[in-house]
Amino acid sequence: MSLSGDFRETHFADLIHFYEISKQSVEVTIRLGAADADPDGMFHFARGKLVAGRLAGRSGRDALRAALRLGQGTFTVAIGVEPPAGADEEAWNHVVVEELQRVSEEDRAHKRPSNGTPSPRGSGMTPGGAPPGAGAVPPKVPRRSVTGLVAVGMCAAAGVVIALVVSILLSAPAKRADQAFEKILAPAPPRGVTATEVVFGMASPFSGANRELGRAMKAGIEAAFAELNAGGGVHGRKLRLVTVDDGYEPSRTGPAMKQLVEQERVFAVVGNVGTPTAAVSVPYCMDRKVVFIGALSGSEILRKNPPDRVVFNFRPSYAEETAAAIRYLVDLRRIPPARIAVFAQEDGFGESGWQGVTDELSRRGVDRSRLLRVGYKRNTADVAEAIAVLKQRAGDLDAIVMVATYKAAATFIRKLRDAGLPLFTTNVSPVDSNALAEELVTSGARHAAGVVVTQVVPPPSSRVPGAIRFQEALAKLDPRERPGFLSFEGWIVGHIVGEALRRAGGDLDSDRLVTALEGIRDLDLGIGARISFGPQEHQGSHKVWGTMLQPDGSWKQIALQ
């Protein structure tokens, strides 16, 4: 059985008094914030005696002192709960008397006049006046103001019964003392937030075959943060990014996320790279209510309907990208839908792209079961088997939609051309277009021909306002860094974070950040597409651009429809 009350109406001393009389064993849970928040404190009574307690990071005497000062918050009483093993029954009543005497002596030392007028109050229990125990109602003690100090005289009869008298004063020193205690008892600041900075985390590949994906995304986010920090930060706080390498392997993502959240104590996670790794990081963040923003992934794992509360995406989905590629191949290049195959990574990343292709081709009358799919294993460039299959089916195909990272994609295209297979190829944006171009152009012009990549940002070398700002920010961060599609995406994500922080206000926590993100409408970062979120829309953009690789390694923007 559980009963509840409010410290604006009931003193903690009332509870001590009542359970001393009723001789019950109870557990009192205290919450200083929302009623559904995690408990801030807990006290145990054993057969009427207060035996153990903790509150707001304090225990023992300090916890009791804090509880006797409470003028706000709620409590829940669970009747019949025995105290934890090792609780000390002997000393607690002496602590109560000693502490209340100390408060009374402080009052006399300040010589504060009693100029308040008592005001009536209820028992603070559950509706209907139910007491916090069976068959008795706690005494009602006059309460004047949350700013007064409590002085209670207590005497023991046979060491069992404590009588309480509450005296509340309204002097200026009392107000200052209460304000100090309110600061002490206030909930701890959110993880990763101080008066001077907000710390964000990123778990991505910074080693191995896909290290360029993590490096580029990190560069873009840090360029945006540097821009914001140069202007004084957001509400006086600078933004800082902490990164951990997960190697693009899900088995390493769990420990990486744990390091970020539990050791580095980041406020939120931003710009994680990868779909297979998101299958680990998203549930982790959901379980711990860590806001997860702007991952480099178009997977449906991050796009639930209704959306996961703490998960926000900037980029369009892989299904949207591959559908745009199919429309380009069929409607503009006039390739028959049945003559298109798929080359995809053999994991969640490849599966997401494959799903987009099959959905779009099915709408065009193609039987899913007749579509050809070949692939490769994650973190490898082993495409030999895929090339062998395509050689056998070359007469049936005109184009390949790829869902691949840059090393595997570059190796696949080179081997296609070397095998004499002039198939037109498209790929999705996470390929890292800069790295793909470098791999292909250095191999010769014929390897760079007929390569299209869908993008979620406009060309970073273009002269749209957002691209110009990005170029300048990246040059300030590192003049050696070449502007790229992924670093441009990271820059956009960084500025979405900055806008959300601005809207959340100075009193920052995860709930306020979520509300602020959901409130962003038509954010114009100068990229040619506005960014909007909402309670039922956690993907900021649905715009897909088309680019074609040129012989000099640059990317030319093309129309996709």
BAPA-337266 format. One record per residue (C-alpha): residue number from 1; z, x, y. Coordinates in Angstrom, 2 decimals, always signed. Layout:
N
SITE, resi, up, east, north
SITE, NUM, Z, X, Y
...
***
This chain:
561
SITE, resi, up, east, north
SITE, 1, +0.00, +0.00, +0.00
SITE, 2, -0.91, +1.31, +3.49
SITE, 3, +0.24, +0.20, +6.95
SITE, 4, -0.89, +1.45, +10.32
SITE, 5, +0.15, +1.75, +13.96
SITE, 6, -0.58, +3.35, +17.32
SITE, 7, +1.49, +6.04, +19.08
SITE, 8, +0.90, +4.31, +22.40
SITE, 9, +3.27, +1.65, +21.10
SITE, 10, +5.45, +3.38, +18.52
SITE, 11, +7.29, +6.69, +18.87
SITE, 12, +7.25, +9.11, +15.98
SITE, 13, +11.05, +9.00, +16.38
SITE, 14, +10.89, +5.27, +15.50
SITE, 15, +9.33, +6.17, +12.17
SITE, 16, +12.02, +8.76, +11.43
SITE, 17, +14.71, +6.22, +12.23
SITE, 18, +13.21, +3.40, +10.18
SITE, 19, +12.62, +5.41, +7.03
SITE, 20, +16.07, +7.00, +7.24
SITE, 21, +17.45, +3.47, +7.10
SITE, 22, +15.08, +2.07, +4.47
SITE, 23, +15.34, +5.20, +2.25
SITE, 24, +11.70, +4.96, +1.23
SITE, 25, +9.34, +7.72, +0.10
SITE, 26, +6.22, +7.57, +2.27
SITE, 27, +3.35, +9.67, +3.55
SITE, 28, +2.49, +9.35, +7.27
SITE, 29, -1.08, +10.41, +8.15
SITE, 30, -1.84, +11.10, +11.84
SITE, 31, -5.22, +11.02, +13.56
SITE, 32, -5.55, +12.09, +17.19
SITE, 33, -9.23, +11.16, +17.44
SITE, 34, -11.38, +8.45, +15.88
SITE, 35, -9.81, +6.29, +13.21
SITE, 36, -12.39, +7.40, +10.63
SITE, 37, -12.07, +11.09, +11.48
SITE, 38, -10.39, +13.66, +9.24
SITE, 39, -6.56, +13.60, +9.54
SITE, 40, -5.00, +15.90, +12.16
SITE, 41, -1.55, +15.81, +10.58
SITE, 42, +0.60, +14.55, +7.74
SITE, 43, +4.38, +14.08, +7.29
SITE, 44, +6.32, +13.21, +4.12
SITE, 45, +9.59, +11.31, +3.72
SITE, 46, +11.50, +11.50, +0.44
SITE, 47, +13.96, +8.65, -0.08
SITE, 48, +14.40, +8.38, +3.68
SITE, 49, +14.53, +12.05, +4.53
SITE, 50, +11.80, +13.85, +6.47
SITE, 51, +10.92, +16.80, +4.24
SITE, 52, +7.48, +18.21, +5.13
SITE, 53, +4.93, +18.06, +7.91
SITE, 54, +1.91, +19.55, +9.63
SITE, 55, +0.05, +18.56, +12.81
SITE, 56, -2.88, +20.03, +14.76
SITE, 57, -2.71, +23.40, +13.04
SITE, 58, +1.11, +23.57, +13.20
SITE, 59, +3.70, +23.18, +10.50
SITE, 60, +7.46, +22.89, +10.21
SITE, 61, +9.41, +22.89, +13.48
SITE, 62, +6.26, +23.25, +15.61
SITE, 63, +4.62, +20.26, +13.94
SITE, 64, +7.73, +18.14, +14.47
SITE, 65, +7.99, +19.19, +18.12
SITE, 66, +4.36, +18.17, +18.64
SITE, 67, +4.83, +14.83, +16.85
SITE, 68, +7.82, +13.93, +19.02
SITE, 69, +5.61, +14.37, +22.08
SITE, 70, +2.75, +12.14, +20.90
SITE, 71, +1.71, +9.43, +23.33
SITE, 72, -1.66, +8.65, +21.77
SITE, 73, -3.38, +8.62, +18.41
SITE, 74, -2.88, +6.48, +15.32
SITE, 75, -0.88, +6.71, +12.12
SITE, 76, -1.20, +5.30, +8.61
SITE, 77, +1.79, +4.90, +6.29
SITE, 78, +1.29, +5.07, +2.53
SITE, 79, +4.38, +3.71, +0.79
SITE, 80, +5.62, +5.15, -2.49
SITE, 81, +3.97, +8.56, -2.08
SITE, 82, +6.18, +11.44, -3.19
SITE, 83, +6.24, +14.67, -1.11
SITE, 84, +4.44, +17.82, -2.26
SITE, 85, +6.28, +20.21, -4.52
SITE, 86, +8.47, +22.69, -2.67
SITE, 87, +9.21, +20.49, +0.35
SITE, 88, +12.55, +21.39, +1.97
SITE, 89, +14.87, +18.38, +2.27
SITE, 90, +17.87, +20.21, +3.62
SITE, 91, +16.89, +21.55, +7.04
SITE, 92, +14.65, +18.87, +8.57
SITE, 93, +17.31, +16.50, +9.97
SITE, 94, +18.97, +19.42, +11.74
SITE, 95, +15.61, +20.32, +13.23
SITE, 96, +15.22, +16.77, +14.57
SITE, 97, +18.60, +16.81, +16.26
SITE, 98, +18.13, +20.34, +17.59
SITE, 99, +14.69, +19.63, +19.00
SITE, 100, +15.67, +16.40, +20.71
SITE, 101, +18.71, +18.08, +22.22
SITE, 102, +16.44, +20.83, +23.55
SITE, 103, +14.16, +18.26, +25.20
SITE, 104, +17.19, +16.54, +26.72
SITE, 105, +18.48, +19.86, +28.11
SITE, 106, +15.06, +20.51, +29.64
SITE, 107, +15.26, +17.17, +31.39
SITE, 108, +18.68, +17.96, +32.86
SITE, 109, +17.55, +21.44, +33.92
SITE, 110, +14.71, +19.94, +35.93
SITE, 111, +17.15, +17.37, +37.40
SITE, 112, +14.50, +14.71, +37.23
SITE, 113, +15.48, +11.28, +38.61
SITE, 114, +14.90, +8.30, +36.39
SITE, 115, +12.67, +6.20, +38.59
SITE, 116, +10.65, +4.40, +35.93
SITE, 117, +10.87, +0.78, +35.00
SITE, 118, +11.02, -0.10, +31.31
SITE, 119, +8.06, -2.04, +30.02
SITE, 120, +8.06, -4.09, +26.83
SITE, 121, +6.06, -2.98, +23.83
SITE, 122, +5.32, -4.20, +20.34
SITE, 123, +6.26, -2.58, +17.09
SITE, 124, +2.83, -0.89, +16.79
SITE, 125, +2.41, -2.05, +13.22
SITE, 126, -0.35, -4.05, +11.58
SITE, 127, -1.43, -7.50, +12.88
SITE, 128, +1.20, -10.15, +12.51
SITE, 129, +4.06, -7.76, +13.26
SITE, 130, +4.34, -6.44, +9.70
SITE, 131, +6.85, -3.53, +9.56
SITE, 132, +6.06, -0.13, +8.06
SITE, 133, +8.26, -0.91, +5.08
SITE, 134, +9.46, -3.85, +3.08
SITE, 135, +12.01, -6.31, +4.42
SITE, 136, +12.94, -4.73, +7.74
SITE, 137, +11.53, -4.29, +11.23
SITE, 138, +11.90, -0.96, +13.08
SITE, 139, +13.96, -1.13, +16.26
SITE, 140, +11.97, -1.55, +19.46
SITE, 141, +12.55, +1.33, +21.84
SITE, 142, +11.56, +0.88, +25.52
SITE, 143, +8.53, +2.95, +26.52
SITE, 144, +7.57, +3.52, +30.14
SITE, 145, +4.58, +5.90, +30.21
SITE, 146, +2.61, +8.39, +28.16
SITE, 147, +3.48, +10.96, +30.86
SITE, 148, +7.23, +10.81, +30.42
SITE, 149, +9.33, +13.15, +28.25
SITE, 150, +11.19, +11.74, +25.30
SITE, 151, +14.93, +12.42, +24.96
SITE, 152, +16.61, +10.83, +21.99
SITE, 153, +20.27, +11.16, +21.11
SITE, 154, +20.89, +11.14, +17.42
SITE, 155, +24.11, +11.16, +15.44
SITE, 156, +24.51, +11.29, +11.66
SITE, 157, +26.76, +8.99, +9.63
SITE, 158, +27.56, +10.74, +6.34
SITE, 159, +24.50, +12.90, +6.99
SITE, 160, +22.13, +9.95, +6.42
SITE, 161, +21.71, +7.53, +9.40
SITE, 162, +20.25, +8.70, +12.72
SITE, 163, +20.59, +6.59, +15.85
SITE, 164, +17.93, +7.04, +18.53
SITE, 165, +18.01, +6.44, +22.28
SITE, 166, +14.75, +7.01, +24.20
SITE, 167, +14.75, +8.03, +27.86
SITE, 168, +11.45, +8.45, +29.75
SITE, 169, +11.12, +9.97, +33.21
SITE, 170, +8.18, +10.09, +35.61
SITE, 171, +8.58, +13.28, +37.64
SITE, 172, +5.74, +15.68, +38.55
SITE, 173, +7.13, +18.43, +36.23
SITE, 174, +7.08, +15.89, +33.39
SITE, 175, +3.43, +15.09, +34.07
SITE, 176, +2.54, +18.77, +34.03
SITE, 177, +4.43, +19.27, +30.77
SITE, 178, +2.65, +16.34, +29.14
SITE, 179, -0.72, +17.65, +30.30
SITE, 180, +0.06, +20.98, +28.68
SITE, 181, +0.99, +19.25, +25.43
SITE, 182, -2.17, +17.13, +25.55
SITE, 183, -4.20, +20.35, +25.67
SITE, 184, -2.22, +21.75, +22.75
SITE, 185, -2.65, +18.59, +20.70
SITE, 186, -6.29, +18.00, +21.64
SITE, 187, -8.74, +18.27, +18.71
SITE, 188, -10.04, +21.77, +18.11
SITE, 189, -13.39, +22.51, +19.82
SITE, 190, -16.46, +22.02, +17.62
SITE, 191, -17.44, +24.90, +15.37
SITE, 192, -19.69, +27.35, +17.22
SITE, 193, -18.91, +26.06, +20.72
SITE, 194, -16.83, +27.92, +23.30
SITE, 195, -16.54, +27.69, +27.06
SITE, 196, -19.30, +30.29, +27.41
SITE, 197, -21.72, +29.86, +24.48
SITE, 198, -23.17, +27.69, +21.72
SITE, 199, -24.05, +29.47, +18.48
SITE, 200, -26.94, +28.30, +16.28
SITE, 201, -27.88, +29.48, +12.80
SITE, 202, -31.15, +30.07, +10.98
SITE, 203, -31.62, +30.78, +7.24
SITE, 204, -35.20, +31.97, +6.67
SITE, 205, -37.26, +34.68, +4.97
SITE, 206, -36.94, +38.02, +6.78
SITE, 207, -37.94, +40.03, +3.73
SITE, 208, -40.50, +39.66, +0.96
SITE, 209, -43.99, +38.23, +0.96
SITE, 210, -43.24, +35.52, +3.53
SITE, 211, -41.13, +37.50, +5.98
SITE, 212, -43.65, +36.94, +8.80
SITE, 213, -42.88, +33.21, +8.76
SITE, 214, -39.22, +33.79, +9.49
SITE, 215, -39.86, +36.58, +11.97
SITE, 216, -42.34, +34.53, +14.01
SITE, 217, -40.16, +31.41, +14.11
SITE, 218, -37.15, +33.48, +15.15
SITE, 219, -39.11, +35.19, +17.95
SITE, 220, -40.14, +31.83, +19.41
SITE, 221, -36.65, +30.33, +19.32
SITE, 222, -35.12, +33.43, +20.87
SITE, 223, -37.78, +33.41, +23.62
SITE, 224, -36.82, +29.81, +24.50
SITE, 225, -33.10, +30.60, +24.39
SITE, 226, -33.64, +33.64, +26.63
SITE, 227, -35.45, +31.41, +29.14
SITE, 228, -32.60, +28.92, +29.15
SITE, 229, -29.95, +31.63, +29.38
SITE, 230, -31.70, +33.28, +32.32
SITE, 231, -31.20, +30.00, +34.19
SITE, 232, -27.47, +30.03, +33.50
SITE, 233, -27.55, +28.43, +30.07
SITE, 234, -26.87, +24.74, +29.48
SITE, 235, -23.75, +23.34, +31.16
SITE, 236, -22.63, +26.92, +31.71
SITE, 237, -22.99, +27.92, +28.06
SITE, 238, -25.44, +30.54, +26.80
SITE, 239, -27.35, +29.88, +23.58
SITE, 240, -27.19, +32.41, +20.76
SITE, 241, -29.06, +32.53, +17.43
SITE, 242, -27.58, +34.02, +14.25
SITE, 243, -30.01, +34.63, +11.37
SITE, 244, -29.54, +35.18, +7.63
SITE, 245, -32.28, +36.21, +5.19
SITE, 246, -32.83, +33.85, +2.23
SITE, 247, -36.09, +35.51, +1.11
SITE, 248, -37.78, +32.08, +0.80
SITE, 249, -35.86, +31.61, -2.46
SITE, 250, -33.76, +28.45, -2.94
SITE, 251, -31.25, +30.42, -5.04
SITE, 252, -30.43, +32.46, -1.93
SITE, 253, -30.45, +29.57, +0.52
SITE, 254, -27.10, +28.11, -0.54
SITE, 255, -25.15, +31.35, +0.06
SITE, 256, -27.10, +31.90, +3.31
SITE, 257, -26.16, +28.45, +4.61
SITE, 258, -22.56, +28.94, +3.58
SITE, 259, -22.47, +32.23, +5.46
SITE, 260, -23.86, +30.61, +8.59
SITE, 261, -21.60, +27.57, +8.60
SITE, 262, -18.39, +28.82, +7.02
SITE, 263, -18.31, +32.47, +8.12
SITE, 264, -20.43, +32.63, +11.28
SITE, 265, -19.31, +29.08, +12.15
SITE, 266, -22.55, +28.04, +13.82
SITE, 267, -22.68, +24.73, +15.70
SITE, 268, -26.05, +23.63, +14.28
SITE, 269, -28.94, +24.98, +12.22
SITE, 270, -32.31, +25.44, +13.89
SITE, 271, -35.77, +26.57, +12.74
SITE, 272, -35.16, +27.13, +9.03
SITE, 273, -38.37, +28.07, +7.21
SITE, 274, -39.53, +26.51, +3.96
SITE, 275, -39.75, +23.36, +1.87
SITE, 276, -38.23, +24.66, -1.40
SITE, 277, -35.33, +26.08, +0.59
SITE, 278, -34.93, +22.82, +2.54
SITE, 279, -34.15, +21.11, -0.77
SITE, 280, -30.93, +23.18, -0.69
SITE, 281, -30.15, +23.42, +3.02
SITE, 282, -30.61, +19.74, +3.93
SITE, 283, -28.07, +18.36, +1.41
SITE, 284, -25.65, +21.11, +2.48
SITE, 285, -25.94, +20.07, +6.13
SITE, 286, -25.75, +16.36, +5.28
SITE, 287, -22.53, +16.90, +3.34
SITE, 288, -20.91, +18.87, +6.19
SITE, 289, -22.43, +16.89, +9.08
SITE, 290, -24.19, +19.96, +10.48
SITE, 291, -27.16, +19.04, +12.67
SITE, 292, -30.41, +20.45, +11.23
SITE, 293, -33.19, +20.79, +13.81
SITE, 294, -36.84, +21.83, +13.84
SITE, 295, -37.37, +23.27, +10.37
SITE, 296, -40.73, +24.85, +9.60
SITE, 297, -41.51, +22.32, +6.89
SITE, 298, -43.61, +19.18, +6.71
SITE, 299, -42.00, +17.96, +3.51
SITE, 300, -40.83, +14.42, +2.92
SITE, 301, -37.44, +15.92, +1.99
SITE, 302, -36.79, +16.05, +5.73
SITE, 303, -38.42, +12.71, +6.52
SITE, 304, -36.42, +9.97, +4.82
SITE, 305, -36.77, +6.33, +5.84
SITE, 306, -34.38, +5.52, +7.40
SITE, 307, -33.93, +9.11, +8.57
SITE, 308, -31.00, +11.28, +7.60
SITE, 309, -28.63, +11.18, +10.57
SITE, 310, -28.37, +14.94, +11.15
SITE, 311, -31.97, +15.96, +10.31
SITE, 312, -34.53, +16.21, +13.14
SITE, 313, -38.12, +17.49, +12.93
SITE, 314, -40.53, +18.54, +15.64
SITE, 315, -43.68, +19.02, +13.54
SITE, 316, -45.92, +16.48, +11.80
SITE, 317, -45.64, +16.17, +8.02
SITE, 318, -47.84, +17.99, +5.50
SITE, 319, -49.23, +14.61, +4.54
SITE, 320, -50.40, +14.15, +8.14
SITE, 321, -51.95, +17.65, +8.22
SITE, 322, -53.78, +17.36, +4.91
SITE, 323, -54.98, +13.84, +5.74
SITE, 324, -56.42, +15.23, +8.99
SITE, 325, -58.15, +18.00, +7.00
SITE, 326, -59.71, +15.45, +4.62
SITE, 327, -60.99, +13.38, +7.55
SITE, 328, -62.55, +16.51, +9.04
SITE, 329, -64.23, +17.53, +5.79
SITE, 330, -65.52, +14.04, +4.93
SITE, 331, -66.26, +12.48, +8.33
SITE, 332, -67.45, +15.51, +10.31
SITE, 333, -68.74, +17.96, +7.70
SITE, 334, -70.07, +15.16, +5.47
SITE, 335, -68.60, +16.56, +2.25
SITE, 336, -68.32, +13.90, -0.47
SITE, 337, -64.63, +13.11, -1.14
SITE, 338, -65.01, +13.69, -4.90
SITE, 339, -66.23, +17.28, -4.27
SITE, 340, -62.91, +18.42, -2.72
SITE, 341, -60.27, +20.32, -4.72
SITE, 342, -56.75, +21.55, -3.91
SITE, 343, -55.17, +25.03, -4.11
SITE, 344, -51.41, +24.67, -3.67
SITE, 345, -48.17, +26.56, -4.12
SITE, 346, -46.40, +25.40, -7.28
SITE, 347, -43.25, +23.92, -5.75
SITE, 348, -42.14, +21.27, -3.25
SITE, 349, -44.28, +22.78, -0.50
SITE, 350, -47.46, +22.48, -2.53
SITE, 351, -46.46, +19.09, -3.88
SITE, 352, -46.05, +17.66, -0.36
SITE, 353, -49.55, +18.77, +0.62
SITE, 354, -51.04, +17.57, -2.65
SITE, 355, -49.54, +14.14, -2.06
SITE, 356, -51.18, +13.93, +1.36
SITE, 357, -54.57, +14.87, -0.06
SITE, 358, -54.41, +12.40, -2.95
SITE, 359, -53.24, +9.56, -0.67
SITE, 360, -56.13, +10.10, +1.75
SITE, 361, -58.77, +10.55, -0.98
SITE, 362, -57.48, +7.50, -2.85
SITE, 363, -58.04, +5.45, +0.29
SITE, 364, -61.62, +6.71, +0.14
SITE, 365, -62.12, +5.53, -3.43
SITE, 366, -61.42, +8.75, -5.38
SITE, 367, -59.52, +8.44, -8.66
SITE, 368, -56.40, +10.64, -8.40
SITE, 369, -56.64, +11.61, -12.05
SITE, 370, -60.07, +13.19, -11.48
SITE, 371, -58.98, +15.46, -8.62
SITE, 372, -58.82, +19.17, -9.39
SITE, 373, -55.67, +21.08, -8.48
SITE, 374, -55.11, +24.82, -8.99
SITE, 375, -52.26, +26.94, -7.69
SITE, 376, -49.97, +29.98, -7.71
SITE, 377, -46.26, +30.71, -8.01
SITE, 378, -44.07, +30.98, -4.90
SITE, 379, -43.59, +34.47, -3.40
SITE, 380, -46.62, +35.84, -5.28
SITE, 381, -50.33, +36.27, -4.62
SITE, 382, -51.34, +35.82, -8.25
SITE, 383, -54.45, +33.66, -7.92
SITE, 384, -56.48, +34.95, -10.87
SITE, 385, -56.07, +31.82, -12.98
SITE, 386, -57.00, +29.56, -10.06
SITE, 387, -60.18, +31.56, -9.39
SITE, 388, -61.15, +31.41, -13.09
SITE, 389, -60.88, +27.61, -13.12
SITE, 390, -62.91, +27.28, -9.92
SITE, 391, -65.68, +29.47, -11.33
SITE, 392, -66.02, +27.04, -14.22
SITE, 393, -66.13, +24.03, -11.87
SITE, 394, -68.14, +25.61, -9.03
SITE, 395, -71.03, +23.20, -9.42
SITE, 396, -68.73, +20.23, -8.79
SITE, 397, -67.11, +21.45, -5.57
SITE, 398, -67.92, +22.02, -1.89
SITE, 399, -64.47, +22.47, -0.30
SITE, 400, -60.88, +23.46, -1.06
SITE, 401, -57.81, +22.14, +0.78
SITE, 402, -55.16, +24.85, +0.58
SITE, 403, -51.40, +24.40, +0.83
SITE, 404, -50.47, +28.06, +0.73
SITE, 405, -48.65, +30.83, +2.59
SITE, 406, -50.64, +33.66, +4.14
SITE, 407, -50.52, +36.35, +1.42
SITE, 408, -51.63, +34.01, -1.34
SITE, 409, -54.13, +32.26, +0.94
SITE, 410, -55.76, +35.52, +2.07
SITE, 411, -55.98, +36.81, -1.50
SITE, 412, -57.45, +33.50, -2.68
SITE, 413, -60.15, +33.42, +0.04
SITE, 414, -61.16, +37.06, -0.55
SITE, 415, -61.51, +36.49, -4.28
SITE, 416, -63.48, +33.29, -3.70
SITE, 417, -65.98, +35.17, -1.56
SITE, 418, -66.08, +38.15, -3.93
SITE, 419, -66.85, +35.76, -6.79
SITE, 420, -69.78, +34.34, -4.85
SITE, 421, -68.14, +30.94, -4.26
SITE, 422, -69.00, +29.86, -0.69
SITE, 423, -66.53, +26.96, -0.69
SITE, 424, -65.33, +25.73, +2.70
SITE, 425, -61.52, +26.10, +2.99
SITE, 426, -58.78, +24.50, +5.05
SITE, 427, -55.06, +25.29, +5.13
SITE, 428, -51.91, +23.88, +6.71
SITE, 429, -50.03, +25.33, +9.68
SITE, 430, -47.19, +27.18, +7.86
SITE, 431, -49.77, +29.70, +6.63
SITE, 432, -49.07, +31.80, +9.79
SITE, 433, -52.54, +31.96, +11.27
SITE, 434, -52.04, +35.37, +12.91
SITE, 435, -51.10, +37.01, +9.62
SITE, 436, -53.92, +35.22, +7.75
SITE, 437, -56.49, +36.34, +10.33
SITE, 438, -55.36, +39.97, +10.13
SITE, 439, -55.60, +39.91, +6.33
SITE, 440, -59.12, +38.42, +6.30
SITE, 441, -60.82, +40.08, +9.29
SITE, 442, -59.88, +43.56, +8.10
SITE, 443, -61.64, +42.72, +4.80
SITE, 444, -64.96, +41.95, +6.49
SITE, 445, -66.68, +39.16, +8.39
SITE, 446, -67.81, +37.25, +5.28
SITE, 447, -64.17, +36.73, +4.28
SITE, 448, -63.40, +35.12, +7.65
SITE, 449, -66.25, +32.59, +7.53
SITE, 450, -65.58, +28.91, +6.84
SITE, 451, -61.77, +29.00, +7.29
SITE, 452, -60.07, +26.11, +9.09
SITE, 453, -56.32, +25.72, +9.65
SITE, 454, -54.64, +22.55, +10.88
SITE, 455, -51.96, +23.22, +13.51
SITE, 456, -48.96, +21.40, +14.97
SITE, 457, -49.30, +23.14, +18.36
SITE, 458, -52.31, +23.98, +20.52
SITE, 459, -53.68, +27.54, +20.43
SITE, 460, -50.95, +29.80, +21.84
SITE, 461, -53.50, +31.80, +23.84
SITE, 462, -54.79, +28.70, +25.61
SITE, 463, -54.16, +27.89, +29.27
SITE, 464, -52.27, +24.64, +28.85
SITE, 465, -49.01, +24.79, +30.87
SITE, 466, -46.75, +25.02, +27.84
SITE, 467, -48.74, +27.88, +26.35
SITE, 468, -48.60, +29.81, +29.61
SITE, 469, -44.81, +29.41, +29.80
SITE, 470, -44.54, +30.46, +26.18
SITE, 471, -46.67, +33.56, +26.70
SITE, 472, -44.52, +34.63, +29.66
SITE, 473, -41.26, +34.00, +27.82
SITE, 474, -42.40, +35.90, +24.73
SITE, 475, -43.58, +38.85, +26.84
SITE, 476, -40.16, +39.06, +28.49
SITE, 477, -38.43, +38.97, +25.12
SITE, 478, -40.70, +41.59, +23.53
SITE, 479, -43.92, +42.81, +25.19
SITE, 480, -45.17, +43.98, +21.80
SITE, 481, -45.00, +40.51, +20.26
SITE, 482, -48.37, +38.79, +19.94
SITE, 483, -48.28, +35.04, +20.73
SITE, 484, -48.82, +33.05, +17.55
SITE, 485, -48.81, +29.46, +16.36
SITE, 486, -45.48, +29.75, +14.57
SITE, 487, -43.69, +31.54, +17.40
SITE, 488, -45.09, +28.88, +19.76
SITE, 489, -43.61, +26.24, +17.47
SITE, 490, -40.28, +28.08, +17.54
SITE, 491, -40.38, +28.14, +21.36
SITE, 492, -40.93, +24.37, +21.44
SITE, 493, -38.06, +23.79, +19.01
SITE, 494, -35.81, +25.99, +21.16
SITE, 495, -36.57, +23.91, +24.23
SITE, 496, -35.99, +20.65, +22.34
SITE, 497, -32.53, +22.02, +21.50
SITE, 498, -31.97, +22.91, +25.16
SITE, 499, -32.98, +19.42, +26.31
SITE, 500, -30.64, +17.82, +23.76
SITE, 501, -27.74, +20.02, +24.89
SITE, 502, -28.42, +19.08, +28.50
SITE, 503, -28.34, +15.38, +27.64
SITE, 504, -25.23, +15.74, +25.45
SITE, 505, -23.14, +16.95, +28.40
SITE, 506, -20.40, +19.53, +28.65
SITE, 507, -18.09, +17.77, +26.17
SITE, 508, -20.19, +18.81, +23.18
SITE, 509, -19.90, +17.86, +19.52
SITE, 510, -22.28, +17.02, +16.67
SITE, 511, -22.23, +13.26, +17.26
SITE, 512, -23.12, +13.71, +20.93
SITE, 513, -25.92, +16.10, +19.98
SITE, 514, -27.38, +13.55, +17.54
SITE, 515, -27.18, +10.80, +20.16
SITE, 516, -28.82, +13.07, +22.72
SITE, 517, -31.69, +13.96, +20.37
SITE, 518, -32.26, +10.30, +19.54
SITE, 519, -32.40, +9.59, +23.26
SITE, 520, -35.30, +11.97, +23.99
SITE, 521, -38.42, +10.03, +24.99
SITE, 522, -41.76, +11.43, +26.18
SITE, 523, -40.47, +14.97, +26.65
SITE, 524, -43.32, +16.91, +28.27
SITE, 525, -43.29, +20.62, +27.42
SITE, 526, -46.89, +21.05, +28.56
SITE, 527, -48.54, +21.17, +25.13
SITE, 528, -50.77, +18.12, +25.51
SITE, 529, -48.59, +15.84, +23.40
SITE, 530, -45.26, +14.32, +24.42
SITE, 531, -42.23, +14.55, +22.17
SITE, 532, -40.10, +11.51, +21.36
SITE, 533, -37.25, +10.70, +19.01
SITE, 534, -35.20, +7.58, +18.34
SITE, 535, -32.53, +6.19, +16.00
SITE, 536, -35.25, +5.36, +13.46
SITE, 537, -37.63, +8.20, +14.41
SITE, 538, -36.42, +11.75, +13.76
SITE, 539, -39.87, +13.38, +13.96
SITE, 540, -40.79, +14.34, +17.51
SITE, 541, -44.57, +14.80, +17.19
SITE, 542, -47.44, +13.42, +15.12
SITE, 543, -50.19, +15.39, +16.82
SITE, 544, -52.40, +17.64, +14.63
SITE, 545, -54.82, +20.17, +16.12
SITE, 546, -57.76, +21.88, +14.36
SITE, 547, -58.66, +25.58, +14.57
SITE, 548, -61.41, +27.69, +13.01
SITE, 549, -61.17, +31.43, +12.36
SITE, 550, -63.63, +33.58, +14.34
SITE, 551, -65.09, +36.96, +13.26
SITE, 552, -62.88, +38.81, +15.77
SITE, 553, -59.70, +37.30, +14.31
SITE, 554, -59.17, +34.72, +17.05
SITE, 555, -58.87, +30.98, +16.46
SITE, 556, -61.16, +28.47, +18.13
SITE, 557, -59.92, +24.93, +18.67
SITE, 558, -62.10, +22.30, +16.95
SITE, 559, -62.10, +18.52, +16.83
SITE, 560, -60.82, +17.08, +13.56
SITE, 561, -62.32, +13.62, +14.03
***
